[in-house]
Amino acid sequence: MLMIPGPTPVPEKVLLAMAKHPIGHRSSEFSQIIAETNAGLKWLFQTQNPVLALAASGTGTIEAAIINFLSAGDRVLVGNNGKFGERWAKIATAYGLEVQEITAEWGKPLNPDDFAEALEADTSKAIKAVIITHSETSTGVLNDLEAINKLVKAHGEALIIVDAVTSLGSYNIPVDEWGIDVIGSGSQKGFMLPPGLGFVAVGDRAWEAYKKATLPKFYLDLGTYRKSAEKDSTPFTPPVNLYFGMKVALEMMQAEGLESIFARHNRHKEATRAGMKALGLPLFAPDANASPAVTSVVPEGVGAKEICALMKKRFNIDLAGGQDHMKGKMFRMGHLGYVGDRDILCAISALEAVLSELGHQAPASGVAAVSERLQKG
């Protein structure tokens, strides 16, 4: 049972669709599947612009976002309050960009005022992009994308490049309404698919920047993908069977509806956090900035590593550990994608039993707290 922030559980209908024999990726039958999935991706991203599918992880989509719209020497702001914000700064530096990091302590949200200060001071309009992680998977913090995006728009020159790897499909991000320039995600998160596909939506301002960008690119040249998408095709060999699964997954999501999807993720976030609090487990992210995709916990008096190991041994439930300096100090419970109320109840129930076995005295019942929140709908 996967209760990690990716890969996430995959519905049986999706698995069965992927079990079919492959077909030719240049056939008319496959072109029809591309047309249907492209339409579904536009719906999910809430955009009229093409959503480009790459055979890549979420990291590949953000690297593509950086190299397609920028040139060596360009100045960029990178929000860094966790492992993935740190990664985007490293990628930007590797491509010769001038990186200014806007930082916050792990477990704390990025402060929009820090972005405002840097952007307002840039009277020469030298800043060409602002790169932020919306849902910082390493900490469970949801950064204020809407506020930071408004500041970028007020700057007038900079693009906003958004890592929405664990927020797209779990949180309402109206891409066109907010005017987000570039946003990327990955199939193994809210899309209810195995790893292997990355998705990038690109707005008109970014395509104008693409014409002037000079960083080297070939396989990740998004202009090539755009031309192919217009013909219901792909520039290179795609993971055909993942497309079979994506078609079914998107149909399932459309049947549920965007509002219901976002409400479900919020319900599971609040239920999980209520359960952890009842069990006396300190939460890493503040309530006001909690990710709908993952809850990070820093247990006291009992080891995070021991909790994860016993959850796997006794109940075959996978939890994620901490990263970098939080390794061994934190565990993370994912609740995104194909997750239902039963899964949250099951995971918290198992956790309650594991904590008892490890000698942790919980002040209240985690199961009761979860049940109470889920009953509110």
N, C-alpha and C positions, 0 to 999 in steps of 0.2 A: 504494500500500500504506500504510494508515493504521497508524502505530505511535505514536499520540498518545493522551493520556488522555481523548479524546472530541472529536468523534464517533469511535466505534470501528467496526471492520468489521461488516458486516451479512451474515448467511448468505444464500445464493441462495434457499433455500426461503422465507425471510422476505421478500425482495425480490419474489419471484413472487407471494406472497400479497397484497402491497400493490399489485401491478399490476392487480388486479381492479377492475372498475367499482364505484364507491361504491353503497351501498344507503341507504335512508332510516334516519336515526338514531333515529326513533321507531317503527320496524317491529319486529315480533315476532322476525324473524331477527336483527336487531342486538341486541335484548335478550338473546337466547340467547348471543351472543358476549360481551356484557358480563358475564353470569353466569359464563361459563367463565373469562374473564380475571380477574375478581374473585377466583374461587377459586384460580387460579394465583398471583395476587399475595399472597394470604394465606399460601400455601405458601412462597413465596420469602421473605417477611418474617417467617415463623415466628410468626404471630399469628392469633388468632381474631377480632380486631377488623377492621372494614372498612379496606381500603387504598384511598384515594380517588385517582382519576386526574384530573389537571388538564391542560388544554391550556396548558402552561407549561414552562419550563426548570427545572433544579434550583434556581436562584435564586428562582423563583416559589414553589416549595414551601416554602422556608425563610421567605420573606416571609409566606406564608399561615400558617405555624406561629407566627410572631411576632404577627400581628395578630388571630388568632382566640382566643388564650388569655390575652391581657394587656391592660392598660389604661394610658392615658397617666399618666406619673409612676411607674409600677411600676419597682422596682429589679431589674436583671438582671446576671448575670455573663456575660461573653462571652470565650471562649478565643480568643486571637489569636496564632497563630504562623505566619501566612502570608496570602496574598491573600484567601482566602475567609473566614477568621476575621475579618479586617479588614472584609470586606464586611458580615458580619452585625452588627458593631458599628455600621456606618454606617446600616444599615436600622433598627436599634433606635433609634438617635438620631433619625432622621428622623421616627419615630412618637412622639417625645416620651417615650421611656423613659429612666430614669436608668441609664446604662451604666457598669459597672465592668469594665475589661478585665483579664484574667489573661493575661499575655504570656510568650512565649518567643522567643528569637532564631530567625529563619528557619533551617530545617535541624535544629532541636532540638525535641523533643516538649514538650508542655505538662506541667508538673509537678503531679501530683495533690495534693501537699502544699500548693501555693498555693491550690487550691480548698478544701481542708480548712480552712486558716487563715481564709479569707473566710467560709465557711459556718458554722464554729464560732463566729466572732465575732458572727454575726448572731443574737443572742439574742432580738431582737424579731420574728424571722421576716419581715423586710421583703423579703428576696430572693424574687422570685416565679418566676424561671426561670434556668437555666444553659444557655447556648447554646454548643455546641462543634462543631467540624469533626472528624469521625473520621479520614478520610484526607485530609490537606491536599494537594490536587492540585498546588499551586504549588511544593511542596518535596519531595514524595514521603515525607512523614513520616506515620506512623500513630500517632495519639494513643491513650492508654490509656482507651478509652471505658468498659470494665468497671469500672475503679477509680474513675473520676470519677463514674460513675452510682451506685455504692454510697455515695459521699459525699453526693450529692444526695438519695438516699433517706433517709440518716440525718438530714438536715436536717429533713425531714418536711413542709415547705411548698412548696419550690421544685419546679417541673417541670423535666425535662431535655428540651431540644430539640436534636436531632442532625441535622447535615448528614452524611448517609451517601451523598452523590452518587456518589463513586467507590469506596465500600466495599461497598455493598449489592449482593449478587450476586457479590462477589469475596472476601468474608471472612465468617466465621460470626458473625452478629449475631442471637441468639435473642431477638427483641423482647419476647415475652411473658414468657419465663423471667427476663430481666433487668428487666422492668417499665419499659421505656423508654416515656416519655409521648408524645413526638412525634418522628417520624423521617421524613426526606424523601430522595428520590433522583430521578434523571432517566433517561429512556429511552435516551439516547445513550451510556450507560456500560456497565455489566455486563449490561444487558437485551438487548443485541445488536439495537438498533433505531436508526433515525435520530432526530435531535432532534425534540421536539415534545410529549412527554408528561412530566409530573412526577407523582410518587407520594408520598402522605403517609399514614402509618399513625398512628392516634391512639388512645391508651389511655383507660381510664375516668377516671383522675384529671384528664386534660386536658379531657375532656368536661364534668366538673364545673366546671372553671375557665372553660370556654367560656360557661357560663350567666351569669357575672358580668363577662366581658370587655367593654370598651366601645370599643375602638379601631374606627374606621370600616372597613367591608368590604362588598363586594357581590359582584363576580365571584369573589373568593377566599374567600367565606364557606363554610367547610368544613361547617357545619351543613346548608347547602343540598345539598352534594354527598352528605352522609351520607343524607339523606332519599331522594335519587334512587337511590343505590346499593342501598338496601333494596328498590327496585322494579326493579332491573336496568336502570337508566336513567341519564342524565346531565342536569344542570340546564341546560346550554347545549350548543350544537352542538359535538360532539367531532371530532377528526381521525379520521374513520371508517376510512380505509385504514391508519392506524397501528394501529388495533385489530385489523385483519386480520393484520398482521404480528406484533403482540404475542401473539395467540393461538398462532401457530406457534412463536414464540421461547420462550414459556413451556412449550409441549409439548416442545421440544428440551431445555430446562433440566431439566424433570422426568424426561425419559428418562435424562439424565446423572446426576442425583441431586445433592443438596446437598453431601454429603461429597466427591464426586468433583470438583464445581465448585470448592470451596474448596481442595482438594488441588492441582488443576491451576494455579490462580492462585498458590499458594505455590511450586510447582515452577518456574513461569515467573519469578517474582520472584527466586528464588535463582539460577536459571540466568543471568538477565540480569545480576545483580550479580556473579556469578562471571566472566562474560565481560568486564564493565567493569574489574574488578580485574586480570584477566590482561592487558588492554590498557594498564594503567597509568593509568587514568582515575579521578580522585578522586570518590567518591560523596558526595552532599550530606547524605543522611539516614543515621543510624547503623543498623547491621544489626538491632539489637534493636527498632527502631521504623520499619522499612521498610514502605512501603505495598505491598500485593499488586497494586496497580493501575498504579503508575507509578514509574519509577526516574529520579531526577534526578542529573545529572552536571555537575561543574564542571571542565572540562578545563584542563590547564596546558600552556603552550607552543604551543597551537593554539587558534584561536578557535571558540567554540561556534556562532557565526553561520555561519562558513565550513563547519563540519561539516554543519549542517542544509542549507545551500544545495547542497553537493556530494552529499549523500545523495539529495536530490530530483532533481538534475540527472542524476546518473550511474545511479541505481537506482530512481528514482520512488518513494522511501520518504519519507514525511512524519514528521519528528520535531518535537516542540514546543520552542519556545524558552523562555527564562526570562521572568519577569514583574517589573514595577517595577524595583527596583534590581538585580535579577539578569538583566535583559534584556541579551543579548549575552555574558553570562558563563556561562550554563547552558544545557544542552539536556535535554529530558525524553523518555524513551521509555515509551510506554504499553504495557501488556500485560494488558489486561482485556477481558472479553467474548468475542467469537468469535475467539480467538487460540489457535493450536496450537503444538506443539513446532517444526514446520517454520518458522513465522513468526519465532520467536525465533532459530533458527539462521540464517535468511536475513538478518535485520536485523543481527545481530552480525557476520556474514560481510561484509556490505556496509560496515558501520562500520569493520571492520578494513582493508578496501581503501581507504576514504576517508582514514583516518588515515595510512596509508602514503603516499598521494598527497600529503598535506599535510605530509609530512616528519616525522611523529611516529614515534618508535622504540618499538614496543610490547615490553615485556619478555617476553611469552609470547603464545601463540595464544588469542585470545578464543573462536574456534570450538571449539577443543579443550576449553576450560574449560566452555563451555556444553554440549557433547556429553557430557562426563563427568557433569555434574549431572543432565542429562535421563535418562541411562541408569539412574540410581538410582530413577527412578519417582516 
